[in-house]
């Protein structure tokens, strides 16, 4: 898959998990070591106390000192074992963090390589579709072209799969003259202006070769996509009377896991919307 540049955070802005500070961890371990030293000193003191008690025939004191010394010895052994386990855990965590950092570096480099190839892929897609004009944009509206939409959709689905985020795909058609019996596409400049003034900067609007429109709504689930399309519909209605908008909505992963599945579901939803003689937004079926 090819990744569109506008969808990714530059590598220098990627938030990385800070690596573990070995010195800090070792200092924490040293605290337990100092406690162990204190236990040893206390143990020796108790042994000395027991020896003095035995020397002066204080049997009760000797028994108490021996019991305390035994308890301290057991605690010391458990503390030493705890220190070994903590040290091993620290080393294991540091190794895992290093592996994660290496993985992030490799993924960042891969993204940079793929982004550098995006323009040429879009040009090639446009040539194969025999589209005219600028391969990146539609000449009449300034929106992105269908060639860009094809490549960008693959990129967004792939990115959403890695980042576990939803993506909404909207196919739209805006016509005028439906009531007069002579339906025809609405003024594309008017529609494009209503779309671009409504969607977010992170979203993508494209004009298709058949005169329809396609939207890629980043990190947007079904409800958010419906609300975005409804805002576009209201803006179009307030701008010009006599316009009818049909829209089909499909979302990843709710309605499919591949590009073809999402497009098919959105296209089927658009066909259902066309059956109405008024504005209509249809959502794809999940089965």
C-alpha positions as CSV (number, residue, x, y, z in Angstrom):
1,X,0.0,0.0,0.0
2,X,1.1,3.6,-0.6
3,X,0.7,6.1,2.1
4,X,-0.5,9.6,1.4
5,X,1.7,12.4,2.8
6,X,-1.1,14.3,4.4
7,X,-2.2,11.4,6.6
8,X,1.0,11.0,8.6
9,X,2.8,12.9,11.3
10,X,6.3,13.9,10.3
11,X,8.9,11.6,11.8
12,X,10.4,14.4,13.8
13,X,7.0,14.9,15.5
14,X,6.4,11.2,16.4
15,X,6.0,10.8,20.1
16,X,8.3,8.2,21.3
17,X,8.2,6.3,24.6
18,X,11.2,7.5,26.7
19,X,13.7,4.8,27.3
20,X,14.3,3.5,30.8
21,X,17.1,5.3,32.7
22,X,19.4,2.5,33.8
23,X,21.1,4.8,36.4
24,X,17.7,5.6,38.0
25,X,16.7,2.0,38.1
26,X,20.1,1.0,39.6
27,X,19.7,3.7,42.3
28,X,16.3,2.2,43.2
29,X,17.9,-1.2,43.5
30,X,20.7,0.2,45.6
31,X,18.0,1.3,48.2
32,X,17.1,-2.4,48.7
33,X,20.8,-3.2,48.9
34,X,21.3,-0.7,51.6
35,X,18.4,-2.3,53.4
36,X,20.1,-5.6,53.1
37,X,23.3,-4.2,54.6
38,X,21.2,-2.8,57.5
39,X,19.7,-6.3,58.1
40,X,23.2,-7.8,58.1
41,X,24.4,-5.3,60.6
42,X,21.3,-5.9,62.8
43,X,21.8,-9.6,62.5
44,X,25.4,-9.4,63.7
45,X,24.3,-7.2,66.6
46,X,21.7,-9.7,67.6
47,X,24.3,-12.5,67.4
48,X,26.5,-10.5,69.7
49,X,23.6,-9.9,72.0
50,X,22.9,-13.6,72.2
51,X,26.6,-14.4,72.9
52,X,26.6,-11.9,75.8
53,X,23.3,-13.3,77.1
54,X,24.8,-16.8,77.1
55,X,28.0,-15.5,78.7
56,X,26.1,-14.0,81.6
57,X,23.6,-16.9,81.8
58,X,20.6,-14.8,80.7
59,X,18.8,-17.7,79.0
60,X,15.5,-15.8,78.2
61,X,17.5,-13.0,76.6
62,X,19.5,-15.5,74.6
63,X,16.4,-17.2,73.3
64,X,14.8,-13.9,72.2
65,X,18.0,-12.8,70.5
66,X,18.3,-16.1,68.7
67,X,14.6,-16.0,67.5
68,X,15.1,-12.4,66.2
69,X,18.3,-13.3,64.5
70,X,16.6,-16.3,62.8
71,X,13.8,-14.0,61.6
72,X,16.3,-11.5,60.3
73,X,18.1,-14.2,58.4
74,X,15.0,-15.4,56.7
75,X,14.0,-11.8,55.8
76,X,17.5,-11.3,54.4
77,X,17.3,-14.3,52.2
78,X,13.9,-13.2,50.8
79,X,15.2,-9.7,50.2
80,X,18.2,-11.0,48.3
81,X,15.9,-13.1,46.1
82,X,13.7,-10.1,45.5
83,X,16.7,-8.1,44.4
84,X,17.7,-10.7,41.9
85,X,14.2,-10.9,40.5
86,X,14.0,-7.1,40.3
87,X,17.3,-6.8,38.5
88,X,16.3,-9.5,36.0
89,X,13.0,-7.7,35.4
90,X,14.7,-4.4,34.8
91,X,17.0,-6.0,32.2
92,X,14.1,-7.6,30.4
93,X,12.1,-4.4,30.3
94,X,15.0,-2.5,28.9
95,X,15.5,-5.1,26.2
96,X,11.8,-4.8,25.2
97,X,12.0,-1.0,25.1
98,X,15.0,-1.2,22.9
99,X,13.1,-3.5,20.6
100,X,10.1,-1.2,20.4
101,X,12.3,1.8,19.6
102,X,14.0,-0.1,16.8
103,X,10.6,-1.1,15.5
104,X,9.4,2.6,15.5
105,X,12.5,3.6,13.7
106,X,12.0,1.0,11.0
107,X,8.4,2.0,10.6
108,X,9.2,5.6,10.3
109,X,11.8,4.9,7.6
110,X,9.3,2.8,5.7
111,X,6.7,5.5,5.9
112,X,9.1,8.1,4.5
113,X,10.0,5.8,1.6
114,X,6.3,5.1,0.8
115,X,5.4,8.8,1.0
116,X,8.1,9.7,-1.5
117,X,6.5,7.2,-4.0
118,X,3.0,8.6,-3.7
119,X,3.1,11.2,-6.4
120,X,4.4,8.8,-9.0
121,X,1.8,6.2,-8.1
122,X,-1.0,8.8,-8.4
123,X,0.2,9.8,-11.8
124,X,0.3,6.2,-13.0
125,X,-3.2,5.6,-11.7
126,X,-4.5,8.6,-13.5
127,X,-2.9,7.5,-16.8
128,X,-4.3,4.1,-16.5
129,X,-7.8,5.5,-16.0
130,X,-7.2,7.8,-19.1
131,X,-8.1,10.9,-17.0
132,X,-7.2,14.3,-18.4
133,X,-5.7,17.3,-16.7
134,X,-3.8,17.3,-13.4
135,X,-3.6,13.8,-12.1
136,X,-3.8,15.1,-8.5
137,X,-6.7,17.4,-8.7
138,X,-9.9,17.9,-10.6
139,X,-9.7,21.0,-12.9
140,X,-13.3,22.1,-12.4
141,X,-13.4,22.1,-8.6
142,X,-9.9,21.9,-7.3
143,X,-10.8,18.8,-5.3
144,X,-8.5,15.8,-5.5
145,X,-9.0,13.5,-8.4
146,X,-10.3,9.9,-8.5
147,X,-6.8,8.7,-9.1
148,X,-5.7,10.3,-5.8
149,X,-8.8,8.9,-4.1
150,X,-7.9,5.3,-5.2
151,X,-4.4,5.5,-3.8
152,X,-5.3,7.5,-0.7
153,X,-8.1,5.1,0.3
154,X,-5.7,2.2,0.3
155,X,-3.3,4.2,2.4
156,X,-6.0,5.2,4.9
157,X,-7.3,1.7,5.4
158,X,-3.8,0.4,5.9
159,X,-3.0,3.1,8.4
160,X,-6.3,2.6,10.3
161,X,-5.6,-1.1,10.5
162,X,-2.2,-0.4,12.2
163,X,-3.5,2.4,14.4
164,X,-6.8,0.7,15.3
165,X,-8.8,3.7,14.2
166,X,-12.0,3.9,12.2
167,X,-12.2,5.5,8.7
168,X,-15.4,6.6,7.0
169,X,-15.9,6.5,3.2
170,X,-18.7,8.6,1.7
171,X,-19.9,8.5,-1.9
172,X,-22.1,11.5,-2.8
173,X,-24.1,12.7,-5.8
174,X,-25.7,16.1,-6.0
175,X,-28.2,16.9,-8.8
176,X,-30.7,19.6,-9.7
177,X,-33.9,19.6,-11.7
178,X,-35.2,16.4,-10.1
179,X,-38.7,17.8,-9.6
180,X,-38.9,19.0,-13.3
181,X,-38.1,15.5,-14.6
182,X,-34.8,16.7,-16.1
183,X,-32.2,15.8,-13.5
184,X,-28.6,16.9,-14.2
185,X,-25.5,17.3,-12.1
186,X,-25.4,20.4,-9.9
187,X,-22.8,23.1,-10.3
188,X,-19.6,21.3,-9.2
189,X,-18.0,24.5,-8.0
190,X,-20.9,25.2,-5.6
191,X,-20.8,21.6,-4.3
192,X,-17.1,21.6,-3.9
193,X,-17.2,24.9,-1.9
194,X,-19.8,23.5,0.4
195,X,-17.8,20.3,1.0
196,X,-14.4,22.0,1.6
197,X,-15.9,24.6,4.0
198,X,-17.5,21.8,6.1
199,X,-14.9,19.0,6.4
200,X,-11.8,19.1,8.6
201,X,-8.3,19.7,7.3
202,X,-7.4,16.0,8.0
203,X,-10.3,14.8,5.8
204,X,-10.1,14.3,2.0
205,X,-12.6,15.4,-0.6
206,X,-12.4,14.1,-4.2
207,X,-14.4,14.4,-7.4
208,X,-14.9,11.2,-9.3
209,X,-14.9,10.7,-13.0
210,X,-18.6,10.2,-13.2
211,X,-19.3,13.6,-11.6
212,X,-19.9,12.3,-8.1
213,X,-17.9,13.0,-5.0
214,X,-16.0,10.9,-2.5
215,X,-15.0,11.8,1.1
216,X,-12.4,10.1,3.3
217,X,-13.1,11.0,6.9
218,X,-10.1,10.2,9.1
219,X,-10.7,8.7,12.6
220,X,-14.5,8.9,12.1
221,X,-17.1,6.2,12.9
222,X,-20.6,5.9,11.5
223,X,-22.3,8.5,13.6
224,X,-19.6,11.1,13.0
225,X,-19.8,10.4,9.2
226,X,-23.6,10.8,9.1
227,X,-23.3,14.1,11.0
228,X,-20.6,15.4,8.6
229,X,-22.7,14.6,5.6
230,X,-25.8,16.1,7.1
231,X,-23.9,19.4,7.7
232,X,-22.8,19.3,4.0
233,X,-26.4,18.7,3.0
234,X,-27.6,21.7,5.0
235,X,-25.0,23.9,3.6
236,X,-25.8,22.9,0.0
237,X,-29.6,23.4,0.7
238,X,-29.0,26.9,2.2
239,X,-26.7,27.8,-0.7
240,X,-29.0,26.9,-3.6
241,X,-32.6,25.8,-3.9
242,X,-33.7,22.8,-6.0
243,X,-30.7,20.7,-5.3
244,X,-30.9,17.0,-4.2
245,X,-28.1,15.2,-2.4
246,X,-27.8,11.4,-2.2
247,X,-25.0,9.9,-0.1
248,X,-23.8,6.4,0.9
249,X,-21.7,5.8,4.0
250,X,-19.5,2.9,4.8
251,X,-16.9,2.6,7.6
252,X,-13.8,0.6,8.4
253,X,-14.0,-1.8,10.3
254,X,-17.7,-1.7,10.9
255,X,-18.7,-2.5,7.3
256,X,-15.6,-4.2,5.9
257,X,-11.9,-4.8,6.3
258,X,-10.6,-4.2,2.7
259,X,-10.7,-1.4,0.3
260,X,-13.0,-3.3,-2.1
261,X,-15.4,-4.2,0.6
262,X,-15.7,-0.6,1.9
263,X,-16.2,0.8,-1.6
264,X,-18.8,-1.8,-2.5
265,X,-20.8,-1.2,0.7
266,X,-20.6,2.6,0.1
267,X,-21.7,2.2,-3.5
268,X,-24.6,0.0,-2.5
269,X,-25.7,2.5,0.1
270,X,-25.6,5.2,-2.5
271,X,-27.8,3.1,-4.8
272,X,-30.3,2.8,-2.0
273,X,-30.3,6.6,-1.5
274,X,-31.0,7.2,-5.2
275,X,-34.3,5.4,-4.8
276,X,-35.6,8.4,-2.9
277,X,-36.8,11.5,-4.6
278,X,-35.4,13.7,-1.9
279,X,-32.2,14.2,0.1
280,X,-31.2,10.9,1.5
281,X,-28.2,9.5,3.5
282,X,-27.9,5.8,3.6
283,X,-25.5,3.7,5.7
284,X,-24.1,0.4,4.5
285,X,-25.3,-2.8,6.0
286,X,-22.8,-4.5,8.3
287,X,-23.6,-8.0,7.0
